[in-house]
Amino acid sequence: MKIFSKLYTVLVFLFLYAPIIVLIVFSFNSSSSTSMLSGFSLQWYKALFQDEATLRALYNTVILAVCSSVIATVLGTAAAVGIDKLKKGPVRSGIMAVTNIPMMNPEIVTGISMMLLFVFVGKLVSDGAVLGFGTMLIAHVTFNLPYVILNVLPKLRQTDKNLAEAAQDLGCKPVSAFFKVVLPSIMPGVITGMIMAFTLSLDDFIISYFTSGPGFQTLPIAIFSMTKKRVKPDMYALSALIFVSILVLLIIYNVAQQKSEDKTKKKG
């Protein structure tokens, strides 16, 4: 049975990561073929850094992901603290149900409903085009919030409720007690929520497609427009760089979190 379980695990990981491995391998292909390796070359990486349109889309994507993840983390952490202080009952259950709607709702429904809302509000405010960076930022913050809240809440439940009160007894104001005592104890959940929000915003297509304007285009939208003709091989190189960057970020975070947990155990 152990052999079958190990074989099953290997097959699952192979199924998940084989396409990424193929993509990375073909990003070093000396030809534009997607089925035959002609030799090792860095030409597609060079072409990537010479493609101004792709670099602009990448810049827009990173800026949007950073801004939306930071805003969602601040709002989500504050919301999680508020929800944690509520007593168990219909109010708390209702708030949690509403919080989970952006996560459970189909993305196409969320994207179309937000587009209609932005267009409606835009016509009331001005006659010009309203869809752009601002609308995409609001949309990304909206679907990122539940993930931040759900990552911070467990850490708040694990935190001793008397910590903040003890800090206030020692002279801290409520706000100061939160930042000096409570926030450090829930920081792993906050960072995890931020990373998750960043990665979700980085690769979102459906909601971005419906809430974007002609003046602001993200990388997934730019790649989708290429599929109507042919995806350029430098997209393989870009995808490989994004994958490696996210992988390194996650490894660094996991190592830092493990060291923090080891220090906590030693102090205990």
Secondary structure, DSSP 8 states (H G I E B T S, - for coil): -HHHHHHHHHHHHHHHHHHHHHHHHHTTBSSS-SS----B--HHHHHHTT-HHHHHHHHHHHHHHHHHHHHHHHHHHHHHHHHHHS-SSHHHHHHHHHHHHHHHS-HHHHHHHHHHHHHHHHHHH-SS---SHHHHHHHHHHHHHHHHHHHHHHHHHHS-THHHHHHHHTT--HHHHIIIIIHHHHHHHHHHHHHHHHHHHHH--HHHHHH--TT---HHHHHHHHHTT---THHHHHHHHHHHHHHHHHHHHHHHHHHHHHHHHHH-
